[in-house]
Amino acid sequence: MPRRSFHRWLFVLAGLYNISWGLYSVYDPQWLFRFSGLPLLNHPQIFACLAMVVGLYGIIYFEVARVPERGFLLAGVGLIGKVLGPIGLAQLIWSGAWPLKTIVLCLTNDLIWWIPFSVYLIDSWPWFKKDLRRSQIPDPRYDRSG
């Protein structure tokens, strides 16, 4: 795989980042609201739950780092989340519901990862295609037609 070492390093870093962010945000689920001047949440457990999900993505990214040739779908789902998050935040900022300072959430969680994740997806696509073709070959041991 092209740039295999780079991709392994990238996803270890992404895993560490997500787990660290998740742990900190579970510990202090009001940090974004204090930082941006938004009113504090009445139910900070909701943000802590989001933080738990973000942290769990770290484990998924460690798996991509472990075997980069087989992480296309995992990284693809991660990138989709990293695109959809900023779209939702842009709508909140555009409508005036959230202040511009909240963009820090997407700068560090999403936007900085777009290019490296995209490069990985391009590099891993041939391995994903090959693996997909291999899984579509019928196995005669399981043929029950006759």
C-alpha positions, 0 to 999 in steps of 0.5 A, a space after each residue: 500500500 502506498 504510504 503505509 507507514 504514514 497511514 499507520 502513524 496517522 491512524 494511531 494519532 487519530 486514535 489517540 486524539 479521539 480517545 483523549 478528546 473523549 475522555 476529557 469531554 466526559 470528564 468536563 462536558 461543559 468545556 465547549 459551552 464555557 469556551 464559546 459563551 453558550 449557556 451551560 447544558 442542563 443535561 451535560 450527560 448528553 455531551 458526555 455521551 457524544 464524547 464517549 462515541 467520539 472516544 470509541 472511534 479511537 479504537 476503530 482508528 487503532 484497528 485501521 492503523 493495525 491493518 491499513 489494507 483492511 480499514 477502508 470502510 472504517 475510515 470511510 465511516 469516520 470521514 463521513 462523520 467528519 464531513 457531516 459534523 461541520 455541515 451541522 455546525 455550519 447550519 447552527 452558526 449560520 442560523 445564529 443558534 451557536 457562536 462562531 467560537 464553537 468552530 473549534 469543535 470541528 477544526 480539531 475533530 473534523 476539518 484537520 482530518 479531511 485531507 489525510 483520511 481522503 488520501 488514505 481512502 484513495 490509497 486503500 481503495 485497491 485493497 478494498 476492491 480486491 478484498 471485496 472481489 475475493 469475498 464474492 467468489 462462491 465457496 464450493 464447500 457451501 454449495 447446497 444446489 446438488 
